[in-house]
């Protein structure tokens, strides 16, 4: 297993898409976490009303918005907010989805039927519409957006993990553990889960990009992060609602650019991971 993992990571590093995605993702994560250190931000005072909608210059590299706020600072902190929502929501969806998928694939019977029924209901709705419905009930906020996006992610991991369990539960190493008296919980967590983790890792990377788009979409609709918290989707919404997208294009260009970079980074990394963990590669 260790040798296979080493080969997988070696193939990942040999993938140009994987390397580019990894470097971009790490750079964005470092930018997000270093923001309070390198650029302290106070939404109540970080305004220059005399420089409202100023174009990019040496004083404001990305220009300013309608309130005189530095767009570079807003984008910087917006990346932080978007990454927080994406990583937490994918993490929650991953934990719940994997647990239910393991149970459904191993328990079978009525338990599997109930979990499959729940999965089918969640998959019956378009993801963004389901997220909007959930965050409307939970209330517009960062926490509401996290819960909504996490719920949207859950059925993906249930289906993925259930299929892995069904393909692995009759393998010789699982039967050997069962013959030695291992409990179902031990078999699931110590044998089946590690063996089926590769596609989950790939899906998790791709899901972060999807969650970033969904977080931006909720923010654009006013259902995600609330002012004065900077978020890339809300920045786009403010520019479009104020009619500045054409007269002051930098107010939409830079938030949109970094949303694209975030999605691109994790999608490229997911492609590299898929190439690395594909046993047919190399």
N, C-alpha and C positions, 0 to 999 in steps of 0.2 A: 504493500500500500504506500509506503514511504517513497519507494522507487518510482511508482506511477505518479505520485504527487510531484516529485522533483522533475520528472519529464514534462508534466503538464505545465509547471511554471517556467520551465526552459522554453517550451513552445510559445508560451505567452510572451516572454521577453523577445522572442524572435519575430513576433508579429508587430508590424509597423503600427497598425491601428491600436493595438494594446498599449504600446509604449507611448504613443501620442496621447491617448486617452488618459493613461495613468498620470503622465506629467501634468496635463491640464487639470485633472481632478485634484491632484495634490496641491497644485498652485492655488486653485480656488479655495480649497479647504484651509490652507495657510492664510490666505488673504482674509477669509472669514473670521478665523480665530484670533488673528493679530490685529483686527480692526480697532478694538478698544485701546490697545497699547500704542499702535502707531498713529492712530487718528481718533483721539477722544471726541465723542459727539454728544451734544446736548440739543435735543430737538426744540427746546424752548428758546435757546439763545443763538443757535447756529443759523442765523438769517441775516441777509444784507439787503434791506429793502431798496437801497439805492442802486443795486445791481440786479434788479429783477429781469429775468429772461435774457441775461447777458450771454453772448455767444462764447464758445470755447476760447480761452486766452491763457496767458501765463499765470494769471491769478486764479482762474477757474478752468482747469484743463478740459472738463466736460461741460462747461457753461453752468448756468444757474436756472432754477425753475421759476414759476410765477411768484413764489414767496421769497425769492432771493437766496434759496438754499443751494449749496454746492452740489451739483449732480454727481460728481465723482464720489463725494462722501455718501450720498444717498445710495448710489449703486453699490459701493463697498459694503455698507451695512445691509443693503437689500440682499446681496449675495449671502450674507450671514443668516438672515431670516429665512430665505428660501431654502438654504441647505439644512437649517435646523428642522423646518417643516418636513422636508423630503426624507432626511435620514431617520427622524423619529417615526414618521408614519410608515415608512418601509420596514423599519425594525419591528414595530408593533404588528403590522400585517404579517411579517415573516414568522414571528413567534407564535401567533395564534394560528396562522395557516398551516405551519409545519406540524404543530401539535394535533390539530384536527385531522390533517392528512394522514399522519402516522396512525391515529386511532381508527380512521375509516378504512385504511388499507389492511390493517392487521386484525381488527375486531370482526369485520364483515357483518352480515346479518342486519338486524334492525338498526343498530348504531350507525352502520355505514349508510343505510337508507336515509336516516334523518340528516346526516351531514351532507349527503349528496343533494337532498331536497333543499337544504339551506343554500348550498353552493349554486344550484340552478336558479334559485330566486335572485341571488345577488348578481349572477351573470345575465339575468334577463333584462337588466336595465343598462343603458349606456353609462360608462363609468363617471363621466362628468355630471350627468343628470342625477345619478345616485349620490354623488358627493355633494351636489347643491342641496338635495333634499335633506341629507343628514346634517349638514352644517346649518341649514335653516332651522332645524329642530334644536340642535345643540347651541346655536347662537353664533353670530359672526365673531370670530376671534382666531388667534393662532392655534389655540388648543382645539377649537371646533374643526379647523381645517385639518389638523393632524388626525383627529378621530375619523373624519370623513374619508380622507385619502387612505388611511389604514384599512378601513372597512372595505373599500374598493379593491385593495390589494389582497385581502384574505382569500377569496375564492381561487385566485391564480395559484397560490402556494398550496391550497388544499388539493387541487387537481394534480399539480406537479408531484407533490409528495405521495399522494395516494397511488399514482401510477408507478412511482419508484418502489413503493412498498410491495405492490402486487407483483412486480417483476423480481423482487429480491427475497420475498418471504419463503419461497420454496428452494432457494439456493442451498448448496451443501453446507456452507459455513453457518447459515441460520439453523438448518436442521440439526447440525452438530451441537450448537449451543442449546437448542431445545431438548435434545437427547440428554445433555449433561444436567438438565434441571434448571436452566436459566429461566427467570420470570419473563413474562411478556414485556414489562417495562425495561428490563435489562437488555433484552434482545433488540427492542426498538431503539434505545438510546446509545447502546454500545456497539451494535453491529449494523443494523439497517440504516440508521441516520448517517453515520460516517460514510458508508458505501454509496449513499444516494445524494451526497451533499454537493457534488460538482455542478449539476444543472441548477441547483438552488442558488449557488454563488453567482452563476451567470445571470439568472433571472433577477436576482437582487440588484446587480449592477444596472441592468436595463430598467428596472423598476424605479430607480432613483431618478433617471431622466424623465420617465413618465410622471412621477410624482412632482417633479419640478414644474412641468407644464401644467399639471392640475392645480398646484399651489398658485401659480401665476394666474391661471384662469379664475380661481376663486377670489384672488386679490383684485383682479380686474373688475369683477362683479360686485366688489365691496363686501364679500363674505369671508375673506381671509384676515390677514393682519390689519388692524385698525390704526388710523392716524393717532399719534404721530410716528408710529413704528415704521421705519422704511422697509419697503418690500417691492420687488421688481414689478409685480403685477399691478400693485396700487399706483406705482409711478406712471405706468402706461395709462391707467385709467384717469389719473389726474390730468395728464397731458391731453388726452382725447376729449374729456369732458370740458376742459377749458378752451379747447380749440387751438392749442399751441402746436399740434403735431405737424402742421404745415408751415406756420410762421416761425416756429422755434424747433426745428426737427431734432436737435440734440436731446430734447426732453424725452423723446421716444426711441431715438437711435441707440443710445448707450444701454438703457435697460433691456431693450429687445436683443441687442448684441450679446449681452452677458447671459440672458436666458438661453439663447442659442448655444453659447459656449458651454454652459453647464450641461445642457442636454447632450450636446455633441461629445463632451468629455466622457460621460458615463456610458453612452451608447458605444463609443469606440472601445472603451475598456471592456464592456460586455462582449463585444465582438472578439476582442483578443482573448478573453477568458474562455469563450466558447471554442475558439480554435485550439487553445491550450488543453482543455479538458476533453476534447473530442478524441476518443481512442483511435479513430481512423486517420488522425493527423500524424505525420512523421513516424 
